[in-house]
Amino acid sequence: MSRVVLAIALIAAATRVSAEPDSRAGATAHHAIYVDVLGKAGLWGLGYDWQALRWFAVGAAASYTSFDGDHITTLAPYIAAYPLERGHHRGFLQLGPSLARRTTPSPVPEWSGMTTTRIGAELCAGYEYRNGVLLRAYAMASQGDHLVPWLGASVGWTL
């Protein structure tokens, strides 16, 4: 986790955010790097998205968590639409699959351990502020073995 925070800090330090307004009216940054909390990639995730058009983006969030001997790797790519926009404030919808792999190593020689991989679908709707920084708050539904409602938040930088 400390390596992830260090990588984000280095990227933020290398990125210069200009204090002067962009000469293009309503221009937004096309790239975003963010940390997702309780979101698409589980308890936490590191994400990236690229806004191809003003109203359309693609991205992904990924995470690795080790909890009580279990190792969980998650990858959640998505497509995003921005149906509502006013300046740097926007409403968004995101839809995509979620791939989760859980590995449990064996504590005894008689058992070889366990590995399972699951795929699900996630739909998110929420609010985004994008202007040098990226702030998101959203509600989501995750469908795997069960339908689970969830809340998430993201904080990051736009490039």
Steps between C-alpha positions, in 0.01 A plus 500: 500500500787740580644442150166598346485822703861579409428444127196729513699770683778485240252527213329795668832675559605447138170639372483877479156648554490843338336785690401667174165404347503276194461697178240250371155571642380214717813289438560211737803281558483175306693279744435431868685295761315431823470299819162334542368431850224240549440504127532305180813307602384406852624658822746720312632528148734692276333624183556674170257634245525663162228733380483440125211742444339765717219257589683161482795340683661161557697392803584237757563460870714224651598389848689238695400421858641247744261422783538222757710286264277552195639697204239678288580664166228701327481662158195708404505662152210727406348733246360831622241743369451859620136591430500809728765772505538854628853637492725264694205328676356192334268208552627166373400140432755217489447140390744213478611155615685424820753217515606377845758230576534361852796286603527327835840341563511174692604520866562120502686266262196271447298772322620681189300818565217652301461741210169629363422754232164674466360750254212737565351822369491847654283805432585836662326838500638807672652847510843606373704818536792517253733802498861417580370267769245224460231450764227237459222369719266230374252226569540168327348158455730201469366174357696181563355210693263759655390856423674733745436877536812698587639853541841620387722806472806592293769765543769565243661728244415591143773530240 
